[in-house]
C-alpha cells in the first residue's frame, strides 16, 4: 500500500529518512511530501521529520465529475466500517471548483447512504493536482501536546 508522508517544514536529507524508515521505496512529490510504499506507520509517525501520514487508496485518477469522485470516496470510506466522516481537501494546483463545493457534494452523497458528518469522524483526505485526484482515508496526525507536571511549578507574586 502507498502512504503519503507529509513532512514538517524544515530541510531533510532523504537518505537519513530512508535509513530511519528502513530500506523502502520513496518517491518525492515536492519539498514537504513524499510517497512511501509498505512502511510501518506506527514507527514512522514517531519520527520528528514526519507531520502526518495518509494511506492512499485511490492514486491519481482523472477528474471527470463530482459523481465519480463521490462514488470513489464512498467505496474508499466503506472500508473503514464507520458511520462518521470528515472531509479534508488539499489543492496542489488551482482548480475550477472550490473545497466548499466538494464538501457539499460529498455530504449530500454520503447522507443518502446513511453516513453522518462529524468533526471527530474518520478523515477522508482528497487531494487535487492538474485535474486529477487521489483519495486517502484515516489520516494519522502526530500528537504535539506537551505534558507538564504542574506540581513542581510555583508562582511567586
FENWO-V125657 format. One record per residue. N is the residue number from 0. RES is the residue in one small letter. PHI is phi in whole degrees, 0 to 359 (* if undefined). PSI is psi in whole degrees, -180 to 180 (none if undefined). Layout:
n res phi psi
N RES PHI PSI
N RES PHI PSI
This chain:
n res phi psi
0 x * 148
1 x 266 145
2 x 230 138
3 x 266 117
4 x 263 117
5 x 262 120
6 x 267 158
7 x 291 163
8 x 275 68
9 x 210 160
10 x 295 144
11 x 220 143
12 x 267 118
13 x 296 -32
14 x 294 -38
15 x 293 -42
16 x 297 -41
17 x 297 -39
18 x 290 -34
19 x 291 -35
20 x 276 -15
21 x 105 178
22 x 279 88
23 x 236 167
24 x 270 123
25 x 241 141
26 x 228 133
27 x 272 127
28 x 269 -52
29 x 207 -166
30 x 298 -32
31 x 241 14
32 x 221 128
33 x 227 141
34 x 261 129
35 x 234 151
36 x 242 137
37 x 52 65
38 x 248 162
39 x 274 103
40 x 291 -28
41 x 292 -35
42 x 282 -38
43 x 291 -37
44 x 291 -19
45 x 282 -15
46 x 290 143
47 x 293 -28
48 x 287 -23
49 x 262 128
50 x 270 -46
51 x 204 163
52 x 230 131
53 x 239 116
54 x 291 127
55 x 265 122
56 x 258 -35
57 x 238 110
58 x 279 171
59 x 319 119
60 x 231 142
61 x 297 129
62 x 280 113
63 x 256 -22
64 x 170 169
65 x 291 -30
66 x 296 -46
67 x 294 -39
68 x 298 -45
69 x 296 -40
70 x 294 -42
71 x 296 -42
72 x 297 -40
73 x 293 -42
74 x 298 -39
75 x 291 -43
76 x 291 -28
77 x 297 -22
78 x 290 -16
79 x 274 -15
80 x 56 38
81 x 237 155
82 x 256 -11
83 x 253 133
84 x 223 160
85 x 218 137
86 x 253 131
87 x 238 136
88 x 239 153
89 x 221 126
90 x 254 112
91 x 281 -41
92 x 239 162
93 x 293 136
94 x 241 167
95 x 272 5
96 x 225 166
97 x 252 170
98 x 294 -34
99 x 298 -39
100 x 297 -40
101 x 295 -45
102 x 302 -46
103 x 297 -46
104 x 296 -46
105 x 291 -40
106 x 300 -46
107 x 292 -38
108 x 294 -43
109 x 289 -33
110 x 296 -35
111 x 295 -25
112 x 268 2
113 x 88 15
114 x 265 153
115 x 236 136
116 x 286 136
117 x 208 139
118 x 298 -26
119 x 259 12
120 x 282 180
121 x 296 138
122 x 272 121
123 x 261 111
124 x 261 121
125 x 238 128
126 x 237 136
127 x 242 137
128 x 207 120
129 x 53 52
130 x 61 26
131 x 233 157
132 x 224 158
133 x 221 152
134 x 236 132
135 x 236 162
136 x 223 142
137 x 64 62
138 x 297 128
139 x 267 121
140 x 246 133
141 x 292 138
142 x 275 117
143 x 257 20
144 x 287 143
145 x 253 127
146 x 262 125
147 x 240 132
148 x 277 106
149 x 287 -13
150 x 291 -25
151 x 267 6
152 x 252 131
153 x 235 144
154 x 246 128
155 x 251 125
156 x 255 none
